Amino acid sequence: MAGAGGGTIRIGRDTPEREDVLQLLGEHLADMYATSPPESVHALDPAALAGPGIRFWTARQDSLLLGCAALKHLAPGDAEIKSMRTANAARGRGVASALLRHLLAEARRSGCERLFLETGSQEFFAPARRLYARHGFTDCPPFAGYEADPNSVFMSLHLGAG
């Protein structure tokens, strides 16, 4: 994907334990706690994102970190999107859309039939909800141990073949 400034944006497997990724995830967690009550924050910390059953990617332009995202295995055929985050300086450049398209392709490639996600219900999360809706996600009931929460929106997407 071509990015601003002429460099190519590349998405690849990575570790949440790299220094720049730790900083981005720290900003992500800080925003989650600033906009939601603690009991409604479901973002994973870097150690959990490096754990079993989770695949983690970053988007970079040259060596500059632009964003990150992860897929968490839930059950055969089901996965959850976790920690979708675009760096503040990269907002509005299509990074989140590129990461989401990558996650959809990876999920399909791995045989996933349904993708789920939880995001906030507050205005802060409206751009994320619009992004997911543009890609076909629809509201769904809580899944995988989540409980109904006025601060959460649950969404899912049934993946078609190819």
N, C-alpha and C positions, 0 to 999 in steps of 0.2 A: 504494500500500500504506500503510495507516495504521500509524503507529509509536507507540511509547511517548511520552507527553506530548502526544498529539493531532496532531502534525505528520505530514504525508504523506512517505513515503519515495519519492524519485524516482530512477530509474535512467536515466542518459543518457550519451551519448558524451562522452569527456573526454580529457585528455592526462595521461600519467604524469609530466609535467614541472611540474605545479602544486606549490606549496610543501607543501600538506598531503598531497598524494598521494606526493610524494617521501619525506616522513616515514613514512607508512604502509608504503611499499615498503621503506624502510630497516629498519623493524621486521620485515617479512616476511623479508627476506634474513638479518637477524641471527638470527631463529628457525631458519631453514633451516640455517645454519652451526652453530648451537648444538646441533642435533639430528641432523645427518648429517655424515659425512666430506665434505670439500670436493669430492672427485671424484663424490659422489652428489648434489650440489646442482645442480638443473636450473632454478632460478628465473631469470628474465630480469631484467636491470637496467633502470632506467627508459629509457635510451637505446634498448635493444633493443625494449622495449615500445612505443616511439614509431616504430619502424621500419616499413618496407613489409611488407604481408602480415599485419599485426596490427591488430585493432580492439580498443579499450580503452574500458571503461565504469566509472563510479563510481556508488555508491548514496549519496544525500545526504538528510538531513532538514533542510530549509531550507538553510543553507550548510554544515552540519556533515557532514564526510566519515564515512560509516559502513563503507564497504567498496569493493572494486574487483575487476575480473575482466577477462580478455582472451580473445580467440579468435585463434589463429594458423593461417593457411591452410597446409595441408600439401601437398595435391594436389587435383585436381578431385574434389569430393564429400567431402573429408576435412579436418577441422580439429582443433586441439588446444586444450583449455582451459589457460590460463596465469594465474598470479598471482591466483588466487582468495584473497582476504584480507578478513576482517572486523576492523574496529578493535576493540581490546580492550574499550572501553567499550560497544560495541554488540553484544557476543556474547550469544547467547540470545534475540535479538529477531527472528529469522527473516531476517536480512539475507542470509546465505549462500544460503538457499533461494530468496529472491527473485532474487538475482543469477544463480543457476543456472537458474531458470525463464526468466529473460530471455535468457541465453546459448542455451538450447535453442530458444527462439522465434526468435532472430536467426539461428542456424545453419540452422534449417528455412527461414526466409524467404530466405536466401541460397543455397538449393539444396544444403546440406550433407546428406550421407547418413550419415556416421559421425563421431562425436566421440570423441576420445581424450584421455587425461590420464595424467600421472605424478604420484604422490604418495608420501610416505614410508611405510615399513613399520613405523616405530617407533610406540609407544603415543601419542605426541604427535599423530600424524596420524589416530588412530582415529576421532575425530568427523568428519573430512573423508571418510574411507572410508565411514562409515555414511551420510553425506549423499548421496554419489554412488550408493551401492547403493540407497537409498530412491528415487532417481530413475531406476533401471533400469540403471545402469552395472554391468558385470561384468568380472572379471579377464580380461586378454588378454596375449598375448606382447608383448615390447618392440616399438615401432613407430618409424618415422621416424628411424632412426639411433641410437636408444637401445640399450643393451646390457643383458642380464640383470644384475641387481644386487640383492643381498640387502637393500639399504636402500631399494629402490623397489618400488612396486606400480603396475602398468600396468592401466588400465581403459578400456573402450570402450562405446559405446552406438550401436546402429543406430537412426537416426531414422525414425519412421514418417511417413506423409503427414499434414500438418496438425498 
